[in-house]
């Protein structure tokens, strides 16, 4: 039994590392594209047509993937006062309500994100000439990883493990 749990934890750590790496790469892409936009516009006097769209796309992906990392570590603002003043079952109940609220929010984000990404699949993103779905796909993908991060944080909090 403990071997199976260790395997699940190893897979979870791998997923978390991959999501954090992807969010970091998205940030690096946004910084590079923004730098190119400024360089092209003010140094070469020839603004790029693609860099602003790429920056926007990368930032959206970074935020939605980074949300999962923050949730997993418990880095979002929480109901700290209620958690500090309670213990035991009451505290765990507050954590459960928080988890269920997060799961409801992210399930809604997944549903509407999937719908929008499906609807815009034939539209082209200006400047990049790729489907708009690539931008909107960040919503359902980020929502899935955010749900996973919320669940992992809830389990770790129940075991008393650090986030």
N, C-alpha and C positions, 0 to 999 in steps of 0.2 A: 504494500500500500504506500509506504513512504517513498519507494522508488518511483512510483507513478507520479506522486506529488512533486518529487524532485525534477522529473522530466517536464511536467507542466510548468514548473517555475522556470526552468531553463528555456523553454520555448517562449514563455512570457517575457523573460529578460531579453531574448533575441528580438522579439517583436518590438519591445520598447526601445531597444537600441536602434533598430532599423527606422522606426518612426522619428526618433530624435535626430538621427543622421539625415533623414530626408528633409526634415524641417530646417536643419542647419544648412543643407545644400540649397534649399529654396531661399534662405536668407542671403547666402553668398551670391546666388544668381541675381537676386534683387539689387544687392549692392553693386555688383559688376555692371548690370544693365543701367542702373542709375548713374554710375560713374561715367559710362560711355555716353549717356544722354547729355550730361553736363559738359563733358569733353568735346563732343561733337558740336554742341550748340555754341559754346562760348570760346572754344579754342580754334576749332576748324570752321566755324560759321556754317556748318552743315548738319542740322539736327537729324537724328536718326528717326525713322518712321516706326521701328519695331521696339525700341528700348523701353518706351513708356508702357506699352501693353505688356511686355515681358515682365517688367518690374511689378506691375499691378497683379499679374497672374501669379508670380512667385510669392508675393506678399500674402495673397489669399491662401495659397497652399501652406505657407509657413505658419500662419495663424491657426488654421484649422488642424494641422498636424501637431503644432506646438501645444494646442489645447489639451490633447491627450497626455502629453508629457507633464503638463502642469497639474492635471487632474490626478494622475498617478502619484505624484509627489505631494498632493494636498496643498498646492501652492496658491489655489484660488481663495478668495475671501470666503470664509465660512461663518457659521453661526458660533463664533468663538465664545461669546459670553455664555450662551446656553450650554455649551460643552464644558466650559470651565466650572460652572455652578452645579453641574450634574455628574453623576457617575453610574456605573453599572448598567442596568436595563434602560434607565431613562436616557442616558447618553447614547446607548446603542440604538434606541428608538429614534433619537434625533438624527443619528447617522443614517439609519435606514430611510427615513423620510427624505433626507438630503439625496441619498442614492436614487430613490424612486423618482424624485423631481428631476434629477439630472438625466436619468434614463428616458423619462417622458419627453424632456426637451430635445435630447439627441435623437430619439426615435422620430419625432416630428421633423427635425432638421433633415434626417435621412430621407424621410418620405417626400418632403417638398423638394429637397435637393435632387433626388432621383427624377422626380417629375419634371423639374425645370431643365435638368441636363438632357433628358430625353426629348423635350420639346425644341431645344435650340441646337440639336445635333447637326442640322443642315445649314446653320448660319455660320459665317466666317468671322473670326476675330480680326478687327481692323489692325493692320500693321504686322500681324503674325501669319495671316492666311492659314489658320488652323481652326478647327471646329470650336465653337463657343462651349461645347460640352466639356472640353478640357478644363475650362475655368470653373464651371458649375459642378463638375465631378468632385471637386474638393469638398463640397458639402456632404454628400453621402459617405465618402471615404473618411473624412475627418470625423463624422458622427459615429461611425463604427469604431474607430480607434478611441474616441472619447468615451464611448460606452464601456469599452474594455478597460480603459484607464480608471473610470469611476468604480467599476466592479473590483478591480485589483486593489484600489485604495481602500474600499470598504472592507475587503477581506483582511488586508494588512492591519487596518485599524482594529479589527476584531481580535486579531492575534496579539496585538500590542507591539507589532513590528514597526520599525521606523519606515516612513514613506520613501 
